[in-house]
Amino acid sequence: MSIRVLMFRKMPRLYGGMEADLLPQLGPLLVEARKLAFRQPGYISGETMRNVADPYDYLVISTWKSVEDWERWFANEEREAVEGKIDAVLGASTEYKVYSYD
């Protein structure tokens, strides 16, 4: 049974609108994470959305063939390393929620 994983990320609100300064660091990390996911068994798709009411709030949705595929990916050391860099740039941990179809 396929699952969806919702990842919640918040951009920091920096003094003087300096958030754009984070994009050169953050963009390549997000691309790297997506490329790694594409190579994982069971990965189906992913999308990133920005909250219309709060442009600092992002939602990433990935779809996996099974919860076991997701758990293998979540335990992957390369993923952990990239995610750690993303969280360091954002200054906060990514929140994950896993949903199945009932």
C-alpha angles and dihedrals in degrees: 000000000000122000138199124223118205116204119192120203130177124203111218118248103235129196114270095010094290092152089105088065088068095057096079088056098038102042098064091045092054090048090049092050091050092048091051092049092051089061094052122105110250098021110136108170148325139204137183124215134185122218109249093211094043115030090191091064120085132184122198118192121193126182122213133185092234143359087247090059090051093047091052089051093045090053092047111121093216090054091048091052095050093043089051090055092048091050091047091055091047094043091227139075121259112246117223130201123178121207131187131198112252 
